[in-house]
Amino acid sequence: MNEPAAPPRLLLIHFFGPGVADENPSKELLGGKAHSLMTMTRAGLPVPPGFTITTQCCAEYYAS
């Protein structure tokens, strides 16, 4: 028998700050504000460190 495939892993939290940001942030995954903060971080602008909960996490929360 074939074993069922594991569900895709949810990336629930993304961190950003000096030296920490997604290489290609996704506006659909992060939302507009977090996308802008990560883009500014990658550009070297002074952004305080923080984190964002992904839109995928919110969708899973509302679905349950």
Secondary structure, DSSP 8 states (H G I E B T S, - for coil): ------------EEEEBTTB--SS--HHHH-HHHHHHHHHHHTT-----EEEE-HHHHHHHHH-
